[in-house]
Amino acid sequence: MNIENTIKKILSSELFVEVSEEEMGLDDSLRNDFSLDSMGFIELRVNCEEQFDIKISDEKFNDQNFKSIRTVADLVRELQMAKK
């Protein structure tokens, strides 16, 4: 499963987003389209850290990196590459 699909699965099964995985667009707003609140963003961060074996620093945990599924996936890739 690729990173984007894993994030969709997290949003659907762990954060109970009302939008089906098939309807989730990679550039849809996590806040506006999926109604994530501050607690949801924290849960998404923790789930990504666990799923992808990465650590998201407070500096990287920002609106720019947590804007959409695509931006979160890009951050995950960046952090995975930095570990190598």
C-alpha positions in Angstrom: 0.0 0.0 0.0 1.4 3.4 -0.9 1.7 6.3 1.5 -1.3 8.2 0.3 -3.6 5.1 0.6 -2.2 4.4 4.1 -3.1 8.0 5.1 -6.6 7.6 3.6 -7.0 4.4 5.7 -5.9 6.2 8.8 -8.3 9.1 8.2 -11.1 6.6 7.6 -10.5 3.9 10.2 -8.7 5.8 13.0 -10.1 9.3 12.7 -13.5 8.4 11.4 -13.6 10.9 8.6 -17.1 10.9 7.0 -15.7 10.9 3.4 -15.1 7.5 1.9 -11.5 6.6 1.0 -12.5 6.4 -2.7 -13.8 10.0 -2.6 -10.8 11.4 -0.8 -8.8 13.7 -3.1 -5.1 14.0 -2.5 -5.4 17.8 -2.5 -8.6 18.1 -0.4 -8.2 20.2 2.7 -7.8 18.1 5.8 -9.4 20.9 7.8 -12.2 22.1 5.4 -13.1 19.0 3.4 -12.5 16.3 6.1 -13.3 18.5 9.1 -10.2 17.6 11.2 -9.9 19.7 14.3 -6.8 20.2 16.4 -7.2 16.8 18.1 -7.6 15.1 14.8 -4.4 16.6 13.5 -2.5 15.4 16.6 -4.0 11.9 16.1 -3.0 11.9 12.4 0.5 12.9 13.4 0.8 10.1 16.0 -0.7 7.5 13.6 1.7 8.5 10.8 4.7 8.3 13.2 3.6 4.8 14.2 2.6 3.5 10.7 5.7 4.9 8.9 8.3 4.6 11.7 9.2 8.3 11.7 9.3 11.2 14.1 7.5 14.4 13.1 9.1 17.3 15.0 7.1 20.2 16.3 8.8 22.3 13.7 7.4 20.0 10.9 4.0 19.7 12.5 2.5 22.8 10.8 -0.4 23.9 8.5 1.8 23.7 5.4 2.8 20.0 6.0 -0.7 19.0 7.2 -2.7 20.7 4.6 -3.8 17.7 2.5 -3.1 14.0 2.1 -0.5 14.9 -0.6 1.4 17.3 1.8 1.4 14.7 4.6 2.6 12.0 2.2 5.4 14.3 1.0 6.5 15.0 4.6 6.5 11.2 5.3 8.7 10.6 2.3 11.0 13.4 3.3 11.4 12.0 6.8 11.9 8.4 5.6 14.6 9.6 3.2 16.3 11.5 6.0 16.5 8.3 8.1 18.5 6.4 5.4 
